């Protein structure tokens, strides 16, 4: 559930004002990507909170007037505040942590990304397109994928209940996961994959809801045969754009 009064921060991945904010803030950041330590340095917390409150009230912000630290701080705050869960759902946390332990983890990670809801997938692709572009300027900004991952990992992938054990024990795996996403963006979010996900989403939207079936009470002595479809349900299984294409992709989900 979205927090009351959350127009941008504390909103859901589908909430259009939040998506509009993200595309505008990232666009304002792109001319500044050669700044040394981009995303590593944070703005003063009181100033950051002031802009968060302003945006959540629907007030105008002139993004070109903001410092690189303020812009990057707002983008991080947006992802950190997503409700009711991060861009990567809690249910996939353990699976991603396990995947990065394996030798051929890229394939496992790619398969798990296919399980993201479409809106989550597009939002994550948007961020990764941007961070891949930032990392491509690492000779100037000193922020290669592994450095960006330290900043971003726990904003993207975290358990539903955080404990000292998960925070300290999984931090390396979380950062490794984020580093893979950024460094291998063209693999995880290829143009073909993005088209596949879009088509699957359109087909899902076009499929009519099945008619409501009246529940039939079975006699007490009756048992479902082992071959019954009711005993054999399968869970539904829910990539790219250049750094200039993500804004258009965001609008696909609206």
N, C-alpha and C positions, 0 to 999 in steps of 0.2 A: 504493500500500500504506500502511495506517495505521501510524503509529509505535508501537512497542512501549510499552505502558503508557499510551497516549493515550486516556483515557476521554472527555475533552471537547476539549482542545486538541491539535492534531495529528491529529485524527480526520477521517473522511470526511463528506461532506454528508448521508449517510443515517444516520449513527450516532446512535441515539436519545438517549443521555445528552447529547450536544452540542446536539441540538435542544431538549431539555428545559431545558438551561442557558440557551440563547438566549431562549426564550420567557419564562422566569422573570426573567432580567436585564433584558430590555426592559420587562417589566411593572413592575419596580421603578423603572425610569428614568422612566416616563411622568409620575408626579407631579412630577418634577424638571426637566421640559423647559424651563421658563422660566429656568433657571440660565444666567447670562451665560457664553458661551464653551463651552457643553456640547459635548463631543467634541474641542474644540480643546486643552484642557488635559489633561495626562497625570498619572497618579499616580506616586509614587516607584517606580522600577523594582524595587527589592528587595521592596517590599510587593506589587507586582503579581505578581512571580514566586512569592511565597509563596502567594498565592491560586490561581494557576495550578496549582502543585504540589498544593495541597490538593484542588482540584476533580478533578484527574486521578487522585487516589487514592480518589475516591468519598466524600470527607468532606463533612459538611454545612456549608453556609455560609448565614448569616442575611442575606439580601440587603438588607433594610431598614436594617441597621446599616452598610452600606458607603456611602462618600461617592459623590457623583455622578461624580467623576473616576475612582474605582476601578471603578464599574459600567461606565462608558463605555469605560474602558481594557480591561476584560475582554471586552467585546463586540468591540472592535477586534481584540484579540488572538485571539479565536476565529476571525474571518474571515481574519486574517493567517496563521494556522497551519493552515488546512485542507490536508489531504493527500488524494491525491497532487498536486492542483492547486487553484487558486482556485475560487470559486463560478462564475466565468466561465472555461470551459476554455481552455487555452493555444491550442488550434487556432483559436479565434475572435478572438484578439487583433488580428491584422492587419486582419481584416474590420471590426471595430468602429472601429479607428483610421481606416481609410479612410472609413467611413460618416460620421463626424462632420465630415469635410471637405466633404461635399456640402451643397447648398442645402436640400434637403428631407430632412435626416438623420433626422427622427423616424420616417418610414416605413421607412427602411433599418434603423434600430436595432430597430424593432418586429419586422421580419422576421427579423433575426438572433437576437433573444430567443426566437423560436419554435424555434430550433435547440438551445437549452439542454435538457439532460436534465430530466425532470420534477422530480426532487428538487432540482436546482440552481435551476430556475425558481421553485419554491415558497420556497426559502431566500432567494433574492434578493428576491422579492416581500415576504417578511416584513420584511426590513431596509428596503426602500424605503417600505413603509407606515409604519414607525416614523420614518424620516428625513423623510418628507413631513409627518408630524405635528409633528416637531421644527421644521422650517422654517416651519410655519404660525404658530409662536410667535416668529418672528425679531424682532418689534418689542421683545420682552423679552430674548431670549437672544442677539441679534446674530449669529445663525447662519442666514442665508438659504441656499438651495441651493448657490450658488457657494462659500460658505465651507465648508459641509459637504463639498462635492466635493473641496476641497483636502485635507481630512483623509482622506476615504474612497477617492478615486480609485484609488490604487495598491494598496489592500487588495483591490480587486475585479477590476481589469483589469491584468494584467501578462504579459509574454512569458515563455516557458519559460526562456530565457537572457537575463538582464538584463545590459546593458552600459552604459557611460557614455552611449553614443549613444542607446540606447532610453530610458534614465532621463531624460536631459535633453531629448532631441529630441522625445519623445512626451508629456511631462508635461502640456502644455497640452491636447492632444487627450484624454488620459485624464481630466483634470479636467472638460473640457467634456462628455465622455460621462457622467460621474457626475452632473454638474449637470443634464443633460437627464433622466436617470433619476429624480432626486428631484423636480424641478420639474414634470415631466409624468407623475408616477406614475399619475394617473387614466387617462391615455391608454394608457400601456404595459401597465398591469395592470388593465384594466377587468374588471368582473364577468363579462361575456361571454367575455372571453379566458380567464379563470381556469376557467370552466366548460368551454370548449373543450379546454383542456389536460388537465383532469381526465378528461373523456370519452375523449380520445385515449389517455390512460394506461390507463384501465380496459379499453378495447378491446385495447390491446397486451397487457395482462396476461391477457385472456381468450383470446387467439389461441394455439392450441397450437403447440408447436415443430414445425417440419417434420421428417418422418422423415429419419433419416440416409441419405443417398444414397451408394451404393457408387461409388467412383471407377472410371471406365472409362478404360483406357489406350487412347488413339487410336494408330493406326498412324503411324509416323514421317512418312509422306508426306501424311497427312491434315492439312487446315487447316480452321479454323472459318470458315464463310461470314460475310461482313461483316454480314449481318442476324441472326446468331445472338444469342439473348438473353444469351449469355455475354459477348458483346462490347458489350452495350448496357445494362449494369447502371446503375441510378440509386442514388445514395447516399440512405439513409433520412433523412427530415427530422423530426428530433426537433422574460384575464391576469388585478373585483379585490376585494380585501377592504379594509375599513376598518382603521384601526390597532388595532381591537379584534378583528378577525377572523383575524389571522394565526396565533394559537395553534391555532385549530381547523384551519387549512389545513396547518400543520406535521404534524399528526397524520394527515393524509390519506395521507402517504407511508409510514407505518409499517404 
